[in-house]
Amino acid sequence: MIKFENVCKEYKANKTIVNGLLDINLEIQQGEFLAITGRSGAGKSTFLNLIGGLDQITRGKYYFQDKLLKQDSKSLARFRYENIGIIVQNYALINYKKVFDNIALPLVYKRKNIKEINEIVHRWAEYLEIKDKLNCFPNQLSGGECQRVAIARALCKNPSILLADEPTGALDYENKKIVLNILKELNQDGITILLSTHDYDMAKKTNRIITIETGQIINDSKI
């Protein structure tokens, strides 16, 4: 499904070239549940950003479903639009919009009609047990509820790949378990999930762990 060949990502910092990722080679099969681990600054978020088409690679090749993914902004935007759902640690909800509108945002961008939007939002809200929160604002919810809203928003796009960047970093133990169980269920339904985490115990709940250090993969093991 995904293949990186000698992928590098460089940044400029104070007129100096900094390696975000260096010569990454790997393949990810459809339906995998994969954890990305490593210290802060190791390159985990950079890796996810390249996978999700949020950033352009500097050198190397990125194949998606056996086709070379062009690295121009238009091609990457289309790729994200058609394939990628994203969940982040701080939820990235719009505080002045109700839960329903936060979840519906990708569908509005896709210009779905009101009937479709209602059907899709209510379906995912029911699945994630937040249907009674649709008329609430984010500041009326717990952290766990906010993350479920963010997951519902990502799933509205019907993504083939779900990127979860430290999705439980701000949650307590019980809500961590809830979010992890949701991700496991989604993976069992066929969604490929890449989970970035500092929590090795959580990483061990996935099917494969990739460890990144100073922009390089130092370990890749299946569980």
Secondary structure per residue as TSV (DSSP state, phi and psi in degrees):
chain	resnum	aa	ss	phi	psi
A	1	M	-	360.0	-51.5
A	2	I	E	-122.3	136.1
A	3	K	E	-141.2	125.4
A	4	F	E	-104.8	130.8
A	5	E	E	-120.2	109.8
A	6	N	E	50.3	45.2
A	7	V	E	-78.1	129.8
A	8	C	E	-126.7	147.3
A	9	K	E	-132.6	122.7
A	10	E	E	-117.3	147.4
A	11	Y	E	-126.0	155.1
A	12	K	E	-100.8	127.9
A	13	A	E	-135.5	113.1
A	14	N	T	53.6	47.2
A	15	K	T	66.7	13.4
A	16	T	E	-114.5	139.1
A	17	I	E	-81.9	124.6
A	18	V	E	-115.1	133.0
A	19	N	E	-83.2	116.6
A	20	G	E	-82.5	-43.2
A	21	L	E	-138.8	146.8
A	22	L	E	-134.2	114.3
A	23	D	E	50.9	59.4
A	24	I	E	-87.0	124.6
A	25	N	E	-125.2	121.0
A	26	L	E	-167.2	163.7
A	27	E	E	-128.8	141.2
A	28	I	E	-123.8	124.1
A	29	Q	-	-87.9	153.9
A	30	Q	T	-60.0	134.0
A	31	G	T	89.7	3.0
A	32	E	-	-75.0	152.8
A	33	F	E	-120.0	105.6
A	34	L	E	-123.3	136.3
A	35	A	E	-105.2	138.8
A	36	I	E	-110.1	117.2
A	37	T	E	-119.1	165.6
A	38	G	-	149.6	166.5
A	39	R	-	-69.6	166.1
A	40	S	T	-60.7	132.7
A	41	G	T	84.7	2.3
A	42	A	S	-73.8	-25.2
A	43	G	S	124.4	9.4
A	44	K	H	-62.9	-50.1
A	45	S	H	-66.9	-36.9
A	46	T	H	-59.8	-43.3
A	47	F	H	-60.0	-48.4
A	48	L	H	-63.1	-39.1
A	49	N	H	-62.4	-37.2
A	50	L	H	-71.9	-41.4
A	51	I	H	-58.3	-42.7
A	52	G	T	-84.1	0.7
A	53	G	T	71.1	20.3
A	54	L	S	-81.7	-16.4
A	55	D	S	-144.1	156.5
A	56	Q	-	-93.4	140.5
A	57	I	-	-73.4	151.5
A	58	T	S	-84.5	-45.8
A	59	R	E	-143.6	159.7
A	60	G	E	103.5	-174.4
A	61	K	E	-130.9	142.6
A	62	Y	E	-123.3	115.8
A	63	Y	E	-106.2	132.9
A	64	F	E	-123.0	120.6
A	65	Q	T	51.1	47.2
A	66	D	T	68.0	11.3
A	67	K	E	-117.0	137.0
A	68	L	E	-66.2	125.3
A	69	L	-	-87.3	115.0
A	70	K	-	-65.8	147.8
A	71	Q	-	-104.0	19.2
A	72	D	S	-81.7	156.5
A	73	S	H	-61.1	-36.6
A	74	K	H	-66.7	-44.5
A	75	S	H	-65.6	-40.6
A	76	L	H	-67.6	-38.2
A	77	A	H	-63.7	-41.5
A	78	R	H	-65.3	-41.6
A	79	F	H	-59.8	-47.6
A	80	R	H	-61.3	-44.8
A	81	Y	H	-59.7	-38.7
A	82	E	H	-90.6	-20.5
A	83	N	H	-131.4	-20.3
A	84	I	E	-113.1	132.2
A	85	G	E	-115.1	141.7
A	86	I	E	-129.0	133.7
A	87	I	E	-124.6	133.8
A	88	V	E	-123.1	167.9
A	89	Q	T	-63.7	-40.3
A	90	N	T	-93.2	13.4
A	91	Y	-	75.9	-37.4
A	92	A	-	56.0	40.8
A	93	L	-	-87.1	156.2
A	94	I	-	-92.7	112.1
A	95	N	T	-65.2	-28.0
A	96	Y	T	-89.7	1.4
A	97	K	S	-107.9	145.0
A	98	K	-	-68.9	164.9
A	99	V	H	-54.9	-45.2
A	100	F	H	-54.4	-47.5
A	101	D	H	-69.5	-33.7
A	102	N	H	-63.5	-45.4
A	103	I	H	-65.6	-38.4
A	104	A	H	-76.0	-10.2
A	105	L	H	-52.1	-48.2
A	106	P	H	-62.7	-31.2
A	107	L	H	-72.7	-33.7
A	108	V	H	-64.7	-43.4
A	109	Y	H	-62.4	-33.6
A	110	K	T	-80.4	-1.5
A	111	R	T	60.8	39.0
A	112	K	-	-70.6	152.3
A	113	N	-	-78.8	166.8
A	114	I	H	-59.5	-38.7
A	115	K	H	-63.0	-46.1
A	116	E	H	-62.7	-43.3
A	117	I	H	-59.6	-47.1
A	118	N	H	-59.8	-45.0
A	119	E	H	-62.8	-46.5
A	120	I	H	-69.8	-45.1
A	121	V	H	-61.8	-45.9
A	122	H	H	-67.1	-34.8
A	123	R	H	-63.2	-48.0
A	124	W	H	-73.5	-33.6
A	125	A	H	-63.7	-39.2
A	126	E	H	-67.8	-43.5
A	127	Y	H	-58.9	-39.0
A	128	L	T	-94.9	6.6
A	129	E	T	59.8	44.4
A	130	I	-	-130.2	20.8
A	131	K	G	-62.4	-31.7
A	132	D	G	-77.8	-1.0
A	133	K	G	-106.9	4.3
A	134	L	T	-62.4	-27.9
A	135	N	T	-96.6	7.7
A	136	C	S	-90.3	163.0
A	137	F	-	-98.3	154.8
A	138	P	G	-53.0	-35.0
A	139	N	G	-72.9	-2.4
A	140	Q	G	-97.6	1.7
A	141	L	S	-109.3	159.3
A	142	S	-	-77.5	169.2
A	143	G	H	-60.1	-42.0
A	144	G	H	-63.6	-39.1
A	145	E	H	-67.7	-40.0
A	146	C	H	-60.6	-41.2
A	147	Q	H	-68.0	-34.2
A	148	R	H	-68.0	-34.2
A	149	V	H	-62.7	-43.8
A	150	A	H	-63.2	-38.4
A	151	I	H	-65.7	-43.7
A	152	A	H	-59.5	-42.5
A	153	R	H	-60.5	-43.6
A	154	A	H	-65.0	-38.0
A	155	L	H	-74.5	-22.1
A	156	C	T	-58.7	-24.5
A	157	K	T	-78.2	-8.0
A	158	N	-	55.5	54.7
A	159	P	-	-76.0	151.7
A	160	S	S	-87.0	-21.3
A	161	I	E	-129.5	131.3
A	162	L	E	-114.9	120.4
A	163	L	E	-100.9	122.9
A	164	A	E	-120.0	103.2
A	165	D	E	-95.3	102.2
A	166	E	S	49.4	52.7
A	167	P	T	-69.0	-15.3
A	168	T	T	-114.5	9.0
A	169	G	T	-61.0	-27.7
A	170	A	T	-103.9	11.0
A	171	L	S	-108.4	154.9
A	172	D	-	-78.5	175.9
A	173	Y	H	-58.3	-45.9
A	174	E	H	-65.0	-42.3
A	175	N	H	-71.0	-29.6
A	176	K	H	-59.9	-45.1
A	177	K	H	-62.9	-40.6
A	178	I	H	-62.6	-48.1
A	179	V	H	-64.0	-42.1
A	180	L	H	-62.3	-42.3
A	181	N	H	-63.1	-37.8
A	182	I	H	-62.4	-46.0
A	183	L	H	-62.5	-39.7
A	184	K	H	-64.6	-40.6
A	185	E	H	-64.3	-42.1
A	186	L	H	-63.9	-39.5
A	187	N	H	-64.6	-39.3
A	188	Q	H	-64.2	-23.8
A	189	D	T	-84.5	0.7
A	190	G	T	109.6	-1.9
A	191	I	-	-80.8	131.4
A	192	T	E	-76.4	127.9
A	193	I	E	-124.8	129.7
A	194	L	E	-114.6	117.9
A	195	L	E	-113.4	116.8
A	196	S	E	-92.0	129.4
A	197	T	-	-156.2	148.5
A	198	H	S	-87.6	-14.1
A	199	D	-	-87.9	102.6
A	200	Y	H	-67.0	-31.7
A	201	D	H	-62.2	-37.8
A	202	M	H	-69.7	-41.1
A	203	A	H	-57.7	-35.7
A	204	K	T	-68.9	-11.5
A	205	K	T	-83.0	-9.1
A	206	T	S	-88.8	-173.2
A	207	N	S	-101.9	-10.2
A	208	R	E	-157.8	138.9
A	209	I	E	-121.7	126.4
A	210	I	E	-112.0	126.5
A	211	T	E	-107.3	128.6
A	212	I	E	-112.9	135.7
A	213	E	E	-139.5	128.0
A	214	T	T	45.3	45.4
A	215	G	T	79.4	8.6
A	216	Q	E	-128.4	149.4
A	217	I	E	-79.5	118.5
A	218	I	E	-105.0	-11.8
A	219	N	E	-155.9	139.3
A	220	D	E	-143.7	105.9
A	221	S	E	-136.8	140.8
A	222	K	E	-90.5	149.5
A	223	I	-	-105.5	360.0
